[in-house]
Amino acid sequence: MTARSLPHVQPTARMWQILRRCYPGQSPVAVLERALVMLATADGNLTPGGQLKARLGGRPAERRTS
């Protein structure tokens, strides 16, 4: 049984420009991973510990007030 290879993500020219200017000397892969984790956390897809939540989708449609 062979595992599937991970998909190759090709950053756009704008992404590379941002990476070079804002994060010089840092690994682009590490910077993009941090950004993805931040986005997933903000969208409510990760637990506070950084694990994927069991449910699919993002934030609930309505916020609880109590």
N, C-alpha and C positions, 0 to 999 in steps of 0.2 A: 504494500500500500504506500503510495507516495503522497506527500502533503502538497497541497496547492501552494504555488508561490504567491507571495504578497503582490498586490497590484502596484505598479509603478506610477507615482504621482509626479506629473511634470509641472513645476511651478511656472507661472506666467512671468513675463518680463517685469511686470509691476511688482509681483511678489519678490523677485530677486532684488529689485531696486530697494524695496523696503528692508529686506533682510540685510543687504550690504550696508545701507546707511544707518539703520537703527540698531543693528546687532553685530557690529564688526567683530571679527575674531571668534564668534560663537558658531557652533555647528548649526547649519540651516535645518537639519533634521530635528535637532533638539528644540530649536526655537518654534518650529511648526508644531511639534508635539505639545509643547506648553500651550500654544495658542489653541489647539484643538481641545485640550483638557479644560482650559478656561471657558471656551465656548460651550462645551458640553455641560460644564458645571452651571454656567449662567442660564442655560436652557432647561435646567432641572433634570438632566439625564444621568447625573452621577450622584452617588451618596456622598455625605461629608468626607468619607474616607477615600473617595476617588474611584469607587467601584461602580460598574454599570448597574443601574436600577433594573429590577425584574420586569417592570412594565415598559411598554414601548411608548414612544412619543415624548413630548416635552412637558412644559408646564401645564398644570390643570387650567381649564378654561376659566374657572372662577376661583378667586382667592378666598380662603377662609378668614373670617374676621374674629373668630373666638378660639 
